[in-house]
Amino acid sequence: MAASLPLPLAGAVMLAAAALLLCGGAEARVLLTLDDFGAVGDGIANDTQAFVDAWAAACASSEQAVLAVPVGKAYRIWPVQLFGPCKRKLKLLIFGAIVAPASPDAWAGRDPMKWLYIYGVDGLSVSGGGTIDGSGQQWWASTCKRRKTPPCYSGPRPKTVHFEACRGVSVQGVTLQNGQQFHLTFTRCSDVRASFLRVIAPADSPNTDGVHLNDSSHVQITDNLISTGDDCVSMVGNCSEVRVKDISCGPGHGISIGSLGKNRTTDMVENVRVDTCLLTNTTNGVRIKSWQGGMGFARDLRFESIVMKNVSNPIIIDQYYCDQPTPCANQTRAVEVRRVGFADIRGTSATAQAISIACSDAVPCRDLELKNVNLTLEGGGGGGQATASCYRAFGKSAGAVVPPSCLAKPNAS
């Protein structure tokens, strides 16, 4: 439940209530700023308590509240957990910067997976053109993916901004950068919009996905520039009714569904459309990846109107995904991949193999489609041509497909 409003904060709310009153008979709103609650905003002082107090006041307000992070200032915020439900819809306007502590030691005694964690808040809007900076450099440097010799850190890292169990959330027009791990995560959320975002981290920053979905539905991810060290957009668990559109992705690992089915879990992803995207210098293009032994399905997925520039592995379906130091055991169960279309995809592949579809013996991929695909080898490859490889993959092709389709006919054994 939302925190009750302490008496000193109630006074602050009353003083600020007249700060924003919309004209023309519109609904009254209360404007609060972090500075109203004692924040310094010099990028050094710990402004966490001011942020928590401001959130509590805004969430408890009987009028629609606007909580502002003032322009020209940087507010250093330690890990916080902000809970709903709030009395009214809430708007968080980030004009300045919210900055994480640089040292992982700031998480001592706290949940190492959370920095800005928001739970159970409906109708929250985040905008303003400012910056959320995860200051992830020390986290990256200590990981085993960066540091190849012991000692190295393989434990959990904070998700920069994490919404859980929220409905009607909108995050628009802000910059998220240098995430400790995933930059923007939605878990068990619905009716979500993430648009007009800049998500930036170095190409070698590990696991810094741009936008990550887990068990979420009715999501629109549109008009974003994403340049990170991992997937630009990724989705796992049970996700449905997702639209990814007008994305500039790269560098990074491309746009991914999965990984699914890890540790024999059941994952179900369906009704996803990815279209009108530009991928540049990414290590993968569009891909579906699942672990052996998993259950569930990835179905009714469409990747359309996508341009690849110097992209490694532009089209991938991999039911043998294995991201661990030791080989994965062969297993017969698999996440079913069905009714997946790749249409109007063109550009250049940085790898000789432009299309790779590797499906399970026991649960082959079915009802696949390659339509109007034109992927050539970057730089001509000394006269060579890009290739396609399929295993236990059934479907059809339409229009011109380059490299030639490797899909088996649906009635093939």
Buried (B, 14 or more C-beta within 10 A) or exposed (E): EBBEBEEEBBEBBEEBBEBBEEEEEEEEBBBBBBBBBEBBBEBEBBBBBBBBBBBBBBBBBEBBBBBBBBEEBBBBBBBBBBBBBBBBBBBBBBBBBBBBBBEBEBBEEBEBBBBBBBBBBBBBBBBBBBBBBBBBBEBBBBBBBBEEEEEEBEEEBBBBBBBBBBBBBBBBBBBBBBBBBBBBBBBBBBBBBBBBBBBBBBBEBBBBBBBBBBBBBBBBBBBBBBBBBBBBBBBBBBBBBBBBBBBBBBBBBBBBBBBBBBEEBEBBBBBBBBBBBBBBBBBBBBBBBBBBBBBBBBBBBBBBBBBBBBBBBBBBBBBBBBEEEEEBEEBEBBBBBBBBBBBBBBBBBBBEBBBBBBBBEEBBBBBBBBBBBBBBBBEEBEEEBBBBEBBBBBBBBEEEBBBEBBBBEEEEE
